[in-house]
Amino acid sequence: MFKLTSLNLNGIRSATSKGLEDWLAQYQPDCICVQELKAQADDVRGKFEELAGLKGHFHFAEKKGYSGVGIYTRHEPSDVIIGYGSGEFDAEGRYIELRFDRPGRTQSPKLSIISCYFPSGSSGEERQAAKFRFLAEFYPRLLELKQSRDFVLCGDVNIAHQEIDLKNFKGNKKNSGFLPEERAWMTELLRDAELTNAAAEELTERQGPALRGGGMVDVYRKLQPTTTDAAYTWWSNRGQAYAKNVGWRLDYHLATPAFAALARTEHIYKDQRFSDHAPMTIGYDFTL
């Protein structure tokens, strides 16, 4: 079983101080995709280049103490892609792709594992506008990649797709992370038909020509289509959100259909807190 974990660290120094490396040594995923490193190369060098025997590959933000993504793996990639070619968002350290191409492998001979950190729009209109720009720019990139290879994108998407993906859905319909346009983007990514709903049309009117279905798979929902409280991966630090399980499902595995079909198990680890997010692991019937 290939164990693939995703975790927003909310700072690699903070997460490791709370026992992340010991947990990795015990849990032993094959790869862990991490987001929000909040560190630069000099901060990582000699300290966090490896965790529990897993070798790290990173995309750092230019701004200090901000964003940044990485993938720790026990398998040597055939290629490492840093950034997805964005003039605006590559500077924010939001995308790293490890390719594990094996021509003789029967399942997914061309396979990419991606760690991605979608922008948050919660700080105000300017960042929400940036988030919409990212979504519009990133969508065709994913479809282009899907044409040539299997991949699984792991990361903090900063979107709760459905009402079952957050506790207080009624009170969050006008808040970033649960806006109609954001949810419509996710709906479209996960289906093949053309957009028809009004919210999705609003997004495409704002961003350009109508999008076509992406045909991607939300792997957790493939395995657990109806869970609610158990599905949350993020809790606000305000009030008693974690204690009361007032959470959101913001962390995803988004995979091409062939790779998603190999998913067998899912686990959101909540016994110990390394950040305001919980590690989410999918077990795939697959061997690199």
Buried (B, 14 or more C-beta within 10 A) or exposed (E): EBBBBBBBBBBBBBBBEBEBBEBBEEBEBBBBBBBBBBBBEEBBEEEBBEBBEBBBBBBBBEEEEBBBBBBBBBBEBBEEBBBBEBEEBBEBBBBBBBBBBBEEBEBBEBBBBBBBBBBBBEEEEEBBEBBBBBBBBBBEEBBEBBEEBBBBBBBBBBBBBBEBBBBEBEEBEEEBBBBBBBBBBBBBBBBEEEBEEEBBBBBBEEBEEBBBBBBBBBBBBBBEEEBBEEBBBBBEEEEEBBEEBBBBBBBBBBBBEEBBBBBEEBBBBBEEBBBBBBBBBBBBEBEB
